[in-house]
C-alpha cells in the first residue's frame, strides 16, 4: 500500500535492534485518515473471505480493526492484556513478547468468540508472529475458524510469515519491510 | 443519544456495586456501526470547539476516539498504561482506579501533546472522574488547552461531573445513567 509505505519512509524512525518506531501516525498518535485508507484496503483484500467478525489485541490493533469492521460491517472483538474482574467464560493464552522480553497473558470471552465464527485477525505489526500464534491458539480453543490475518507493517527479516503460511493461514501485510540494516528502511520488491 | 441508550437497555448488564457491563458492544466486542453514530454525535456536539487533536486513554477510548477523529479530521493521541521503551519526552500522571482499587500510571509523549494544542478528550465512561483528572494533569503539564470532554456513558450517581464542571470544563455524555439501584438501568430525565 503506497500511502502507508510513503508515510513510513517520511515519519518512521529506525532504532537499533530492528525496531521501527511509527509513533507519530500509528502507535501513539494515530492518523484517522490513514487508518480509513488502511481499512478500505483490508476490506477490499478480504472481501471474499465471508468473515463475520474481526479479532485484534489491545491496544495497537484497535484503531485499524474498528475501522475495518466498520467498512466490512462486522463486530470487532479485542483480546485483553489484563483480566477484567467482570469477564465470564474466559479463554486465555500466553504470548512471549520479544520487544519486552517477557511473557504475558491475553484474554477473550467465549461469549464473543465461539464456534461458527469466521474470524479475520487484524494487528499493527507482524514480526516473529508470537502474538499471531497466541491468537491462533485462542481461536482454536473457541472452536472458531480463522480466515486470514491482516497486518499494517510486516518486518520480513523477523520471519513471522513462514510458520503462519505453513499452518495454511492467509497472511496479508500492507507494507513489508525487507530490512532495516544500517537504519535504512527498505521495502520488499524495491 | 437514543440509539446508545436503547442499546444499553437491551444489552447492558448491571452488576452489584454500581457496575454496568457493556462488553457486547463497547468494552470487549465493539459495534463499529454504533461507534460511527457515536463519532457523528461527538463531531456535531464539538463542531464549534476549534480542536486540533483528540486525546484518549487505552484501551476503552480508542475506538470511539479514532472514529471521532476521522469525522473531525484531526489526529488522535492515546495515553498509554505501560511505558514503551522507545517513548521520548515522557509526561506521566497517576490515576486511581476505583474499579480495580489501585493506582496506575499513564504516559504520553510531549512530542504529541504540547503547547498550542486544543484538545478534546474522549473516553468510554465517566464515573468518579479519576481518569479525567489525570488527563487534565497531563494536558496541563504539556501546556496544551482542554476544550472539552466527551463520554459515551456517564454514571451520574458516581458524581464525576461536578469537579470537572467546577474546573470550567465542558462535559458532554451521550448516555447519562441516573441510577442502577436494584439493578434497574434508569437514565437521567426519564
Interface residues (C-beta under 8 A of the other chain):
Chain A: X15 X19 X21 X23 X24 X25 X27 X28 X29 X30 X31 X32 X33 X35 X36 X58 X59 X62 X63 X66 X67 X69 X70 X73 X74 X75 X76 X77 X78 X80 X84 X85 X86 X87 X99 X100 X108 X109 X111 X112
Chain B: X15 X19 X21 X23 X24 X25 X27 X28 X29 X30 X31 X32 X33 X35 X36 X58 X59 X62 X63 X66 X67 X69 X70 X73 X74 X75 X76 X77 X78 X80 X84 X85 X86 X87 X99 X100 X108 X109 X111 X112
